[in-house]
Amino acid sequence: MERSREEKTKSVSKKQNNLIDDLKLEIASELGIVEQIKDKGWQSLSPRISGKIGGKLSQRLKKMGK
């Protein structure tokens, strides 16, 4: 049975979200803040650090051609 267009879109979207989450954790690791995220969650980050992660994430996605 063939999957519907909506199901295919959801599947791709989940894969993209997983990729983005993995990249965010990788960047957080490079910045040395993984433990803070694991202990207190993403909401514990300052706007400055969140922006730094977002900027680096954007650069990596551009490199990957996304």
C-alpha positions in Angstrom: 0.0 0.0 0.0 1.4 3.4 -1.0 1.7 6.1 1.7 -0.2 9.3 1.3 1.5 12.5 0.5 0.8 13.7 4.1 2.5 10.7 5.6 5.5 11.1 3.4 5.8 14.8 4.4 5.5 13.9 8.1 8.2 11.3 7.7 10.6 13.7 6.0 9.8 16.4 8.5 10.6 14.0 11.4 13.9 13.1 9.8 14.8 16.8 9.4 13.8 17.6 13.0 16.0 14.7 14.2 18.9 16.0 12.1 18.5 19.5 13.5 18.3 18.2 17.1 21.4 16.2 16.6 23.2 19.2 15.1 22.1 21.4 18.0 23.5 18.9 20.6 26.7 18.6 18.6 27.1 22.4 18.6 26.2 22.6 22.3 28.9 20.0 23.0 31.5 22.1 21.2 30.5 25.1 23.3 30.7 23.0 26.5 27.1 23.4 27.6 25.7 19.9 27.1 25.6 19.1 30.8 23.7 22.3 31.5 21.2 21.3 28.8 20.9 17.8 30.2 20.5 19.0 33.7 18.2 22.1 33.3 16.9 21.9 29.7 17.2 24.1 26.7 15.1 26.8 28.4 18.0 27.4 30.8 20.2 28.9 28.1 20.7 32.6 27.8 19.4 34.4 24.7 23.1 35.0 23.7 24.0 31.3 23.8 20.8 30.3 22.1 21.6 32.8 19.3 25.1 31.4 19.0 23.7 27.9 18.6 21.2 29.1 16.1 23.8 30.9 14.1 26.2 27.9 14.0 23.2 25.7 13.1 22.3 27.9 10.2 25.9 27.9 8.9 26.0 24.1 9.0 22.7 23.7 7.3 23.9 26.0 4.5 27.1 23.9 4.1 25.0 20.8 3.9 22.8 22.3 1.2 19.6 22.2 3.1 
